[in-house]
Amino acid sequence: MVKHIILWQLKDELSEEEKQTVKAGIKEGLEGLAGKVPGLTEVHVQTQGLASSNADVMLDTTLVDEEALKGYAVHPEHVKVADSKVRPYTKTRVCMDFEI
């Protein structure tokens, strides 16, 4: 099994109201990939960090293996969500992938 963890910071120019809307869209879009991407066994998006956090959104996914992770990265449904709901609104992205 492979974990794929992403942390994003949203763009500074977004208002607090816009940030809440963007976070909801990211959560809905990415969690909506469950059952659509082969090898993706779990997907969770956290948008309500504590004040001590320096990230706005966390993606926590589990995939069956590294090949499934590679497939996830280019899967059309994932790319559609990333291009429409994530990339236009984020300024930083940090990723860690590891075997469990």
Secondary structure, DSSP 4 states (H G I P E B T S, - for coil): -EEEEEEEEE-TTS-HHHHHHHHHHHHHHHHTTTTTSTTEEEEEEE----TT-S-SEEEEEEESSHHHHHHHHH-HHHHHHIIIIIGGGEEEEEEEEEE-
